[in-house]
Amino acid sequence: MTLSDTDIKFMHQAMQLAEQGRGHTDPNPLVGAVIVLDGQVIAQGWHHRYGDLHAERDAFRMADSKALSCVGATMYVTLEPCCHHGHQPPCTDAIIEHHISRVVIGLGDPNPLVAGKGIKLLNEAGIETLQLSDCDDAEARKLHHELEVQNRAFLHYITTGRPWVTAKWAMTLDGKICTRTGHSQWISGEESRRMVHHLRRQIPAILCGIGTVLADDPMLNCRLESKDLPKGMSVHDVRQPVRIIADRQARIPLDSKLAASAHEQRTVVAYAEGADLRKLHLLNKAGVETWCCPTPEDLLERAGKEHISGILVEGGGTLNESLLRASLIDEVYAFIAPKIVGGADAKTPVEGLGLSRMSDAVTLDEVSTTAVGQDILVHGFVKHNTPHTLCSQE
């Protein structure tokens, strides 16, 4: 089975619509929908934010507002329509009620509440369905992969129960994230820092280690200006990320910027057994949530239960090493600045004892390199099937 050029064109359009919800829909997926009749788009929609109309119903709202009939139309939707009641009623009901004759589906929904049931209901109602995964042409496979990448956090979260983990760091040309004295502002240029704030806007949570908090006293918020935001978005529309601090002994100062602003921006301290109970109580009074998470796996499992589908790691080398050693980092953004600082004691993005053989190195897939101002961004996805055993210093 092959996908027509027309099908590819409108699925791309639905995919672009879906992207407009980024930073607002999680833990729900990004979804776009286009309704086409006689080769013309008559309505379109997307999932704007968590709890709002799903993309299909958003498109029908547009059609209904214009009194347009959808009888005999084709709907292109990037994810299998839902068939269960959640914050919104089933989209399959709306598709059937509007007498759509054909539905082209980008991705199957792995959510056990859907997982093929939506397609089955549409077929039983006499509606023709076509899934990209059923097409064997190269263009369909390419588009299917692009849709998987677009919703990688959702797909990972819904199948594992853990958030998708993106590690970001900035380093000098000689691989240092600070000088030997610990000074790090600023390694990367203004353009790179602006890109990081876009990541903070799009990813629901930020994770850093207590060492970063004690050294830099960061705010870990998104500080983009209106001119830097997508068209139609204001600074008031920006969702600030949940801030998570890996702090085994609860050493975070109560007068730190993070603790002092916990009532304004959700802040979590992930501690281990043995932490000072009085300090934890004081943190709670300050508005800081406290999670007992002795291991990185425990932390991600708790984050998943808190409906956090993605985490941006902005920690130091110790935190990065612990996550890599546990095979918990899925994606990497590494900004390389054209600077050299030297120093055997200057820290690197990944600390610990490290590997003994280069053949065991953690490797990235689908790697891209991009000039960002004067910096170079290396981006890729961690190959989890690569055999490696990072060694800690402990």
N, C-alpha and C positions, 0 to 999 in steps of 0.2 A: 504494500500500500504506500502511495506517495502523497505528499502534501502539495497542493497547487500553489502557484505563485501568489494567487489572491489570498489563500489561507495564510501563507507566510507573512504577507503584507499586513493583514489585519491582526495577526497574533503579535507581530512586532509593535503595532500601535497599542494593543492591550498591555503589553509589557512596559511600554513607556508610561502609560497611565498609572500602572501599579507602582512605579518608582516614586510617584508623587506622595505616597504614603509613608516613605521611609522615615524612620525616627518617631513614628506615632502609632503604628499598628501593633507592635509586638506586645505580648507573645503571639499575637495572630500573624498570619503571613501577609506579604504584599500581594495584592490581587488587582488586576485590571480587567475590564470587560467592555467589549464593543459589539453593538447590535447592527447588523448589516442587512439591508433589504434591496434587492435588485442592484447589487453592486455598490450601493451607497450607504455610508454610515448614517443611521438615523438617531442613534443615541449611544452614549458611552458613560462609563463611571469607573470608580476605583474605591477601594477601602481607605477612607480618609484617616481614621484613627480607631483605636481599640474601643469597642462598644458601639460604634456607629454602624450605619448600613454597610452590608457587604457589597462588593463591587457590582454584582448582578442586580441587586435591588437599587443601587445607586443609579445604574444605567436605566432601569425601568422607571425610576422616579423622573428622570429627564424625559423619557418618552411620554410618560403619562402627563407631565406638565405641559407638553406640546400637543396633547391629544393625538399622538401618533400610534397607529396600529402596528403591532409586532407580529401579526399573523403571517406565518410562512417565512419569517426572518431567520437568519443564522446568527448565533451568539458566539463570539470568540472570548474565552475566559482563560486566564493564565493558570488557574487551579481548579480542580474538580469541585463543582458546586456542592455546598453542604446540604445535608438532608436531616439535620437534627436541630432541636431548639436550644439555643444558647442565649447570648445577649440579643440575638436577632432570630427571627423565624427562618425555616429552611428556604434556601434559595431555589431548591428544586421545585418547591410549590409555586414560586413566582414565575419560573420558566414555563411550567406547565400551564398556569393560569393565563399567561400572555401568548400562548399558542406558538411558541418558538418551534420551528420544524427541525433545526439542526444545531448542535452544539459542538464546537471544536475546543478541545481541552488541552491546555499546555502540559500540566503536571497532574498526576494522580495525587490525592491527598492521603498521606500515610496515617493521619489521625484515625485511630480505631473506630471512632464514631462515624467516619465517612468511608475511607478505604474501599472504594468501588461501589459502595451502596448508593451514592448519589448518581453514578452512571447507570446503575441497574434500574433505579426508579424512573429515570428519564427514558430509558429503553422500553420499560414496561408501559410508559405513557405514549409510546409510538414515536418518540423523538429520536432521530438519528444522532449518534455521537461518534466523534473521531478523536482519538488521543494521539498526541505526538509520539508517544512511546510505541504505538502500533505501526508507525511509518518507518520504512527502511531506507529512505533517501538521505543523502548527506546533509541537505539543508534542514530537514526535520530534526536530525540528530544534533546538529549544531545549535539549533534554536532550543531544543530540549535541554541541552547542557547549559545554555545561557540562562534559562529559567531556573535551573537547579542552583546555579551560582547566585542569582538574584535572591533566592529564598533559602540560601544555605543555612542561615541561623535557625529559621523555623524548622526546616527539615531535620536538622541535627537535634534540636530541642525536643521535637515531638516524637522522635524515635529513640532518643537516649535518656530524656528527662534532664539533661544537663545543658547549660548554655554553651553556645559557640564562643570560643575564646580567641581573641585577636590580640597578639602582642605587638606593641609599638615601642620603638626606641629611636633615639637620635644619637649618633656617634661620630667621632672624628675620623679622618682618613686612616688613622692608625688604630682605630677600634676602641677608643676610649669614650666613656659616657660622662666623664668629669676629669678634672685635673687631679694631681696627687693630693691636693688639699681638700678635694670634694667640691670645688667650684664647678658649676655646670650651666650657668645662665649667661649667654645662650649658645648652645652648640649649633643648632640649626637656624636657618634664616626665617624671616617673617612669613614667607610664603608657606614653608613647611609647617610652621606653628599654626597658621590659619587652617591648613588641611587637617591637622590634629583636632582642632576645635570642631570641624565638620564631622569627624569621626565621633567625637563626644556627643554631638547633637543626634547622631544616627544610632548609636549603640546604647542600650538601656542602662549599662552599669560600667563603672571604672573600678579597677582593682589596683591598689598599690601596697607596698610593704611599709612597715613601720619605720624602716631606715630612711625611706624617701620622705616620710612625714617629719621625722626629727631633723633631717638635713635641710629641707626646703620649705616646710610649713605651707604646702600648696592648698589651693581652694578646690581643684579638680572639678571645675564647672565649665560650661560652654560660654565663651565671652565674644561671640561673633557680633558684629554690628549689622544694622539693617542692610547696608550695601553689600554685605557678604552672603546674605541669605537668598534662597530661591525666590523668584518673583512671586509677589503676593504674600510672603511670609514676613512677619514682624518679629522683633526680639521677644515679644510677649508670647509668641507661638512656640518658642523653643522649649522643648522638654529637657529639663536638666537631668543628668544621669544619676542613678543611685551610686553613692560613693562607698566602696568597701575597702577596709584597711586590714591587711593580714598582720595581726598584732598578737602574737601568742601570749604575751605577758600583760597585755592591756597597758602598754607604756605611753600611749598617746596622751599628750598634755591636755588638760581640761580647757586651757586657754588657747589651744591651737585653733587655726582658722576653721578646720573641719568640725571640731567639737562645738565651737562657738556658733556655727551656722547650721547646726543639725536640725533645728526647728524649721529652717527655711528650705533645706535640701536634704533628702533622705540620706542618712549616714549610718554605716554599719561597721562595727569592730568585730572581726572574726578572731576569737581567742582560743586557747587550749586549756586543758585542765591545769590547775595550779595558779591561774591568774588571780590577782587580788580581788576578792568579792566586793570589798568596800569600793574599790575603784570602778568596778563594773556597775555598782549601784549609782555612783555619782555620774557615770556616763549616761545611764538610763535617764536620770533626772535632767540631764542636759539635752535630752532628745535623741541620743545615740542608741541605736539598736545593737544588741550584743548577741552574737551567735557562737556557740561552742563548736568549733570546727578544727580538730587537731591536725587534720591532713588536708592537702589540696583537694583530694577527692571529696572529702566531707564538705568542704566549702562549696564546690560546684554542685554537689547534690542538694545542699540547702538552698543555694541560689535558684536552682531549678524548681524546687518546691515553692519558692517565693515568686514564681512566674517570671523570672529573669531569663530571657532567652539568649542574651549575648553579653559578653564582658570584654571590655577593652583593658588590657593590662598595661599600666604605665609604671611599672615597678623597676627596681634595680636588678642587678645581676643575680642576687640570691633568690629572689622571687621567681625570676625567669627560669633559673636553673631548676628549681623545685617543680615548676609546672612542666618544663620540658622532660625532666626525668620521669614524670608520671604520665607522659604522652598526652597532656591535656591542652597543649596549644595547637590550634587548628590553622591559624593564619598569621602572617607576619608583615608588618610595615616597618622597614628599617630605613631611616633617613641618614644619609652619609654626607657630612659637611666637609668642604675642602679646607680642613684645618688639621694641624698636627700638634699634639701637646706632649707626647712621650710620657715616660715615667712607668717604671715597673710596678709601682703601687697604685697607679691610676686604674680605676675600676673599668670593667668591660661589661657588655650587655648580658653575658652569661658567665657567672662565676662558678664556684665549686671546683672539684678536682678535674673534671673534664674527661674526655675520652683518651684512650691510649693509641687508637689507630684511626687514621683518616677515613678508612673504608667503613667505619661505624658511624660516621657523622650523620647528624640529623639533616635531611635534605628537603628542599622545597620543590613543588610542582607548579606548573603554569606560571612561571616566573616572568615578571615584567620589570623593566627599569625605565624610570621617567625622570626627566629633569624638572625639579621644583625650585624655581629661582636658581641659586647657585648650588643647591644640594642635589643629590641623586637619591631617588626613592627606589628601593628594591622591595617588591611585593610578591608574595607567593603563598601557597598553601602547603602545610606540613604533610609530608608523606608518612602517614601513621603505620604503613606496612614496612617501613624501613627498619631493619633490626639495629637498635642502638641501646646502649646502657650507659647513661650519664652517671658519673660517680659523684656523690656529695663529699664535702670535707669532713662530715661527721664520722 
